[in-house]
Structure formats: structure tokens, C-alpha cells
């Protein structure tokens, strides 16, 4: 039996807020790049409605289970590198039932 004792959920926004409106993000290539960098063949993605500062928008949650590595570091580097396209003021992920939100400078 294999035991994967860490559960990560990475929050990927599908919209950015600019000029007083929500603008769709071209995400397909960015998602492909993230999945490749994470290096996991087994993961699942869920499209959900989220609310931030009274704005309702769609986002994708990428869930992985693992017992090795630090995928949160890969996610943070990917998010910071791509934030020019993502246009976010913070990013978020969950680890073992806790939510982590990090401001982007």
C-alpha cells in the first residue's frame, strides 16, 4: 500500500481585476507549465466559484497528494514568475487543512 500523507490544493484564478472589472486570463499554457513543473502525473482539477473582496469569479483548484518534495515552493515560484499575466495581489494554497495566502510585492 502507498501512503500519501500531504494534501495540497493550489488556487489558480481565471480572472484578474483591472480597471474596475474582471478580465479573463489566458490560462491554458500557464497551467500546462505548472503541471509540468509540479511533476505529478496524478492530480485533479476542479473549477469553482470564489469570492474575494465582494467579487465573484471562477478559479481552478489543483489538488495533489504526495509524501515527498515541496510542491508549494514550485507553485510560489511559478506564480511569482507568471504574475505579470495573472495580475494578482496575492496567491493561495492549502496544505493539510490550512489555507496559506501570500501577498505579492
VEXLUMSE-45030 format. One line per 3 residues: their letters; for each residue x, y, z of C-alpha. Coordinates in Angstrom, 1 decimal. Example, Ala and Ser with C-alpha at 12.3 -4.5 7.8 and 13.67 -1.06 7.14 Angstrom:
AS) 12.3 -4.5 7.8  13.7 -1.1 7.1 $
END
This chain:
XXX) 0.0 0.0 0.0  1.2 3.5 -0.8  0.5 6.3 1.7 $
XXX) 0.5 9.9 0.5  0.3 12.0 3.7  0.3 15.5 2.4 $
XXX) -2.7 17.1 0.5  -2.1 20.3 -1.4  -4.8 22.4 -3.1 $
XXX) -3.4 25.2 -5.3  -5.7 28.1 -6.2  -5.4 29.3 -9.8 $
XXX) -7.5 32.4 -10.7  -9.1 32.5 -14.1  -9.7 36.3 -13.9 $
XXX) -7.7 39.4 -12.8  -9.2 42.6 -11.6  -8.0 45.6 -13.6 $
XXX) -9.6 48.9 -14.4  -12.6 48.2 -12.1  -13.6 45.0 -13.9 $
XXX) -12.8 41.3 -14.0  -10.7 40.3 -17.1  -10.3 36.7 -18.3 $
XXX) -6.8 35.3 -18.1  -5.3 33.2 -20.9  -4.5 30.2 -18.6 $
XXX) -4.1 27.1 -20.7  -0.4 27.3 -21.4  0.3 28.6 -17.9 $
XXX) -1.5 25.6 -16.4  0.4 23.2 -18.7  3.7 24.7 -17.5 $
XXX) 2.7 24.5 -13.8  1.6 20.8 -14.1  4.9 20.0 -15.8 $
XXX) 6.9 21.8 -13.1  5.0 20.1 -10.3  6.0 16.8 -11.8 $
XXX) 2.8 14.9 -10.8  1.0 12.6 -13.1  -1.8 12.1 -10.7 $
XXX) -3.7 15.2 -9.7  -7.1 16.6 -10.2  -8.5 20.0 -11.1 $
XXX) -11.8 21.4 -10.1  -13.4 24.6 -11.4  -15.1 26.5 -8.6 $
XXX) -16.7 29.9 -7.9  -14.8 32.0 -5.5  -15.4 35.3 -3.8 $
XXX) -12.7 37.9 -3.0  -13.4 41.5 -1.9  -17.1 41.0 -2.9 $
XXX) -16.1 40.0 -6.4  -17.3 36.6 -7.6  -15.0 34.8 -10.1 $
XXX) -14.1 31.4 -11.4  -10.9 29.7 -10.4  -9.3 26.2 -10.8 $
XXX) -8.2 24.2 -7.8  -5.4 21.8 -8.4  -5.3 19.0 -5.8 $
XXX) -2.4 16.7 -5.3  -1.5 14.1 -2.7  2.2 13.4 -2.1 $
XXX) 4.6 12.1 0.5  7.7 13.8 -0.9  9.0 17.1 -2.2 $
XXX) 7.8 20.7 -1.6  5.3 21.5 -4.4  4.3 24.7 -2.6 $
XXX) 7.7 26.1 -3.4  7.3 25.2 -7.1  3.8 26.8 -7.0 $
XXX) 5.1 30.0 -5.4  8.0 30.4 -8.0  5.6 29.7 -10.8 $
XXX) 3.0 32.2 -9.5  5.5 35.0 -9.0  7.1 34.4 -12.4 $
XXX) 3.7 34.5 -14.2  2.1 37.2 -12.1  2.5 39.7 -14.9 $
XXX) -0.1 37.7 -16.8  -2.1 36.6 -13.7  -2.3 40.1 -12.3 $
XXX) -2.9 39.1 -8.7  -2.1 40.9 -5.4  -1.7 37.5 -3.5 $
XXX) -1.8 33.8 -4.1  -3.2 31.0 -2.1  -2.8 27.3 -1.4 $
XXX) -4.0 24.8 1.1  -1.8 22.3 2.9  -3.3 19.7 5.3 $
XXX) -6.4 21.6 6.0  -4.8 25.1 6.4  -5.0 27.9 4.0 $
XXX) -1.9 30.0 3.2  -2.2 33.4 1.5  0.9 35.2 0.5 $
XXX) 1.0 38.8 -0.7  2.9 39.5 -3.9  5.2 42.6 -3.7 $
END
